[in-house]
Amino acid sequence: MAPSGAPIRAKLEVLQPTGSFKVRGAMSLLRGIEVPRDGVVAASGGNHGLAIAWAARRLGHPATIVVPATSPPEKIEPIRASGARLTVVDGFYAAAAQEADRLVATGERVLAHPYDQREVVAGQGTATAELLEDGGLDTVLVACGGGGLLAGALAAAGPDVRVVAVETTGTAALHAALTAGERVEVQVGGVAASALGAPRLGALAWAARERLAGSLVVEDDEVVRAQRRLWSAARVVAEPGGATALAALTSGAYVPGPDERVGVLVCGANTDPGSVVG
């Protein structure tokens, strides 16, 4: 329930085999392109890398995943255990992306971008399409980092459903771009950085911005409260990025109208459960 008492419909992408919606885009990409001899390379804060590792193993492709050392062990260790080659670099996502580009240039490999490839966005859009299958929703709240999930949601929602993006203060690439009138680089940090910490909004999300119904920014402590609300109300563990869209409701940043029907994408679970339950 939202603070207003209005019911909400939650899409629990935390139940995906890799703990986030990213597996949708990973399978869509690797099934839709020709993967060369040396396989696929992905830079990631964790969720995209784990999804690519999972999909590549099932489709028989080598995978190299580059993650920043700032990613939590709950995201790094499953990649290590997946059988993919893992490279850890200092810094945040931007440093991992630079290393991934270098690796692609040195072999017969293809890059799996986490949010700015059409095949990836098409896969991510299936989450919103499934949320809307039963009808009856007016608005969907979507967390935004680089914008792959957002771009997919905008494509899936069509003209009759409003899509509102939600970011944290430390990962507000969309908000900065809308303010500047162009995509700009931002400094990333805070509780959701490993999931939403893209330094610049993706081109595909930016191209779809006119279809966006709203852009909201929430504080880190509001995200933590949303995580704990999910646990206390539904016994669902969500990472900070996964609970960011819900935080717009629980914090009051988004207040539904009297008859408005709202859906929320709860998009990731890869965190220490003790940080939520405690």
C-alpha positions in Angstrom: 0.0 0.0 0.0 1.1 3.6 -0.7 1.0 6.1 2.2 -2.3 7.4 0.7 -3.8 4.0 1.2 -4.0 3.3 -2.6 -3.2 -0.3 -3.6 -0.1 -0.9 -5.7 0.9 -3.8 -8.0 4.5 -4.8 -7.6 6.5 -6.8 -10.2 9.0 -8.8 -8.3 12.0 -9.1 -10.5 13.9 -10.1 -7.4 12.7 -13.6 -8.1 14.6 -13.9 -11.4 17.3 -16.6 -11.5 20.1 -14.1 -11.1 18.2 -11.9 -8.6 17.3 -9.1 -11.0 15.6 -8.1 -14.3 19.0 -8.0 -16.0 18.7 -11.6 -17.1 16.0 -10.6 -19.5 18.3 -8.3 -21.5 21.2 -10.7 -21.3 19.2 -13.5 -22.9 17.7 -11.2 -25.5 21.1 -9.9 -26.5 23.0 -13.2 -26.7 20.2 -14.9 -28.6 19.9 -11.9 -31.0 23.6 -11.4 -32.0 26.4 -13.5 -33.4 28.9 -14.1 -30.5 32.5 -14.5 -31.7 35.0 -17.1 -30.8 36.3 -15.3 -27.6 32.8 -14.7 -26.4 31.2 -11.7 -24.7 32.6 -9.0 -22.4 30.4 -7.1 -20.0 31.2 -4.2 -17.6 28.8 -4.1 -14.7 28.2 -3.0 -11.1 27.2 -6.6 -10.6 23.7 -7.4 -11.8 24.3 -7.1 -15.5 27.5 -9.0 -15.2 25.9 -11.9 -13.3 23.1 -12.0 -15.9 25.5 -12.1 -18.8 27.5 -14.8 -17.1 24.4 -16.9 -16.5 23.1 -16.5 -20.0 26.5 -17.1 -21.7 27.0 -20.3 -19.7 23.6 -21.6 -20.8 24.1 -20.7 -24.4 27.7 -22.1 -24.5 29.7 -18.8 -24.9 32.8 -17.7 -23.0 32.2 -14.6 -20.9 34.5 -12.1 -19.3 32.9 -9.8 -16.6 34.5 -6.6 -15.4 33.3 -5.2 -12.1 34.5 -2.3 -9.9 35.9 -3.1 -6.5 33.2 -0.9 -5.0 30.5 -3.4 -5.9 29.3 -5.5 -2.9 30.5 -9.1 -2.5 26.9 -10.2 -2.8 27.2 -9.3 -6.5 30.9 -10.1 -7.1 31.0 -13.6 -5.6 28.2 -15.1 -7.7 29.9 -14.0 -10.8 33.1 -15.6 -9.6 31.2 -18.8 -9.0 29.5 -18.8 -12.4 32.5 -19.9 -14.3 32.9 -16.6 -16.2 36.3 -14.9 -16.2 36.1 -12.1 -13.6 38.2 -8.9 -13.6 37.9 -6.5 -10.7 39.1 -2.9 -11.1 39.3 0.1 -8.8 36.6 2.7 -8.8 33.0 2.6 -10.0 31.2 1.4 -13.1 33.0 3.9 -15.4 36.4 2.3 -14.7 34.9 -1.1 -15.4 33.5 0.1 -18.7 36.9 1.4 -19.8 38.5 -2.0 -19.1 35.8 -3.8 -20.9 36.3 -1.6 -24.0 40.0 -2.4 -23.9 39.3 -6.2 -23.7 36.9 -6.1 -26.7 39.6 -4.3 -28.7 42.2 -7.0 -28.0 40.4 -10.1 -29.1 37.4 -11.6 -31.0 34.9 -10.5 -28.4 31.6 -8.7 -28.4 30.5 -6.1 -25.8 27.3 -6.6 -23.8 26.4 -3.1 -22.8 24.2 -3.0 -19.7 21.7 -0.4 -20.9 22.5 1.0 -24.4 21.9 -1.8 -26.8 18.6 -2.3 -28.5 18.5 -6.0 -27.9 19.2 -5.4 -24.2 16.5 -2.8 -23.9 14.0 -5.0 -25.7 14.6 -7.7 -23.2 14.3 -5.4 -20.2 11.0 -4.1 -21.6 9.4 -7.5 -21.2 9.3 -6.9 -17.4 6.9 -3.9 -17.9 5.0 -5.8 -20.6 4.3 -8.6 -18.1 3.3 -6.1 -15.4 0.7 -4.6 -17.7 -0.6 -7.9 -19.0 -3.5 -7.9 -16.6 -4.5 -4.4 -17.4 -5.8 -1.8 -15.0 -2.7 0.3 -14.4 -2.4 4.0 -15.0 1.2 4.5 -13.9 4.4 2.5 -13.6 7.3 3.6 -11.4 10.7 2.5 -12.7 14.2 2.9 -11.1 16.6 4.5 -13.5 20.4 4.2 -13.7 21.7 4.1 -17.3 18.1 3.8 -18.5 17.8 0.4 -20.0 14.9 -0.6 -17.8 13.3 2.8 -18.3 13.7 2.7 -22.1 12.2 -0.8 -22.2 9.3 0.3 -19.9 8.6 3.3 -22.2 8.4 1.1 -25.2 6.2 -1.5 -23.5 3.8 1.0 -21.8 2.5 2.6 -24.9 0.4 5.8 -24.9 -2.1 4.9 -22.2 0.2 4.2 -19.2 2.3 6.8 -17.6 5.9 5.9 -16.8 7.7 7.8 -14.0 11.5 7.4 -13.5 12.9 7.3 -10.0 16.6 7.9 -9.1 18.6 8.4 -6.0 20.5 11.6 -5.2 23.8 9.8 -5.8 22.8 8.3 -9.1 20.7 11.0 -10.8 22.0 10.9 -14.4 18.5 11.3 -15.9 17.7 14.2 -13.6 21.0 15.9 -14.6 20.4 15.4 -18.3 16.8 16.8 -18.1 18.1 19.8 -16.2 21.0 20.4 -18.6 19.0 19.6 -21.8 21.6 17.1 -22.8 23.3 14.0 -21.5 26.0 15.0 -19.0 28.4 13.1 -16.7 27.6 12.9 -13.0 29.5 11.8 -10.0 28.0 8.6 -8.6 27.8 7.3 -5.1 25.4 6.3 -2.3 23.6 3.2 -1.4 22.3 2.3 -4.9 25.6 3.0 -6.8 26.3 -0.6 -7.7 23.0 -0.9 -9.5 22.1 2.6 -10.7 25.5 4.2 -10.8 25.9 5.0 -14.5 27.9 8.2 -15.0 25.8 9.2 -18.0 22.3 8.4 -19.1 22.1 6.0 -22.1 21.3 7.3 -25.6 18.3 5.0 -26.0 16.7 6.3 -22.8 17.4 9.9 -23.7 15.9 9.4 -27.1 12.6 8.3 -25.5 12.5 11.1 -22.9 9.5 12.9 -24.4 7.3 9.9 -23.5 8.4 10.1 -19.8 5.6 11.3 -17.5 7.9 12.3 -14.6 11.3 12.2 -13.1 11.8 11.9 -9.3 14.8 11.8 -7.0 14.8 10.2 -3.6 17.3 10.3 -0.7 19.3 7.2 0.3 17.6 7.0 3.7 14.2 6.9 1.9 15.5 3.9 -0.1 16.6 2.1 3.0 13.2 2.6 4.5 11.5 1.2 1.4 13.8 -1.8 1.6 12.7 -2.4 5.2 9.0 -1.8 4.3 9.2 -4.5 1.6 10.7 -6.9 4.2 8.2 -6.1 7.0 5.1 -6.1 4.8 5.9 -8.8 2.3 9.1 -10.6 3.4 10.8 -9.5 0.2 14.5 -8.7 0.2 15.4 -6.0 -2.3 18.8 -4.3 -2.8 18.8 -0.5 -2.7 18.4 -0.1 -6.5 15.7 -2.7 -6.4 13.6 -0.7 -3.9 14.3 2.8 -5.4 11.0 2.9 -7.4 9.0 1.9 -4.3 10.8 4.6 -2.3 9.0 7.2 -4.4 5.7 6.0 -2.9 6.8 5.2 0.7 8.6 8.6 1.0 5.7 10.6 -0.5 7.7 11.8 -3.4 5.0 10.4 -5.6 1.4 10.6 -4.3 -1.1 8.8 -6.5 -4.4 10.4 -7.3 -7.6 9.2 -5.6 -8.4 6.6 -8.3 -4.9 6.2 -9.8 -3.7 2.6 -10.2 0.1 2.3 -9.8 2.5 -0.5 -10.6 6.1 -0.7 -9.3 9.1 -2.6 -10.6 11.0 -4.1 -7.7 14.0 -4.9 -9.8 16.9 -6.4 -7.8 17.7 -8.5 -4.8 21.4 -8.9 -4.7 22.3 -7.5 -1.3 23.2 -8.7 2.2 19.8 -9.8 3.7 21.0 -8.7 7.1 21.1 -5.1 5.9 17.4 -5.2 5.2 16.1 -7.5 7.9 18.2 -5.8 10.6 
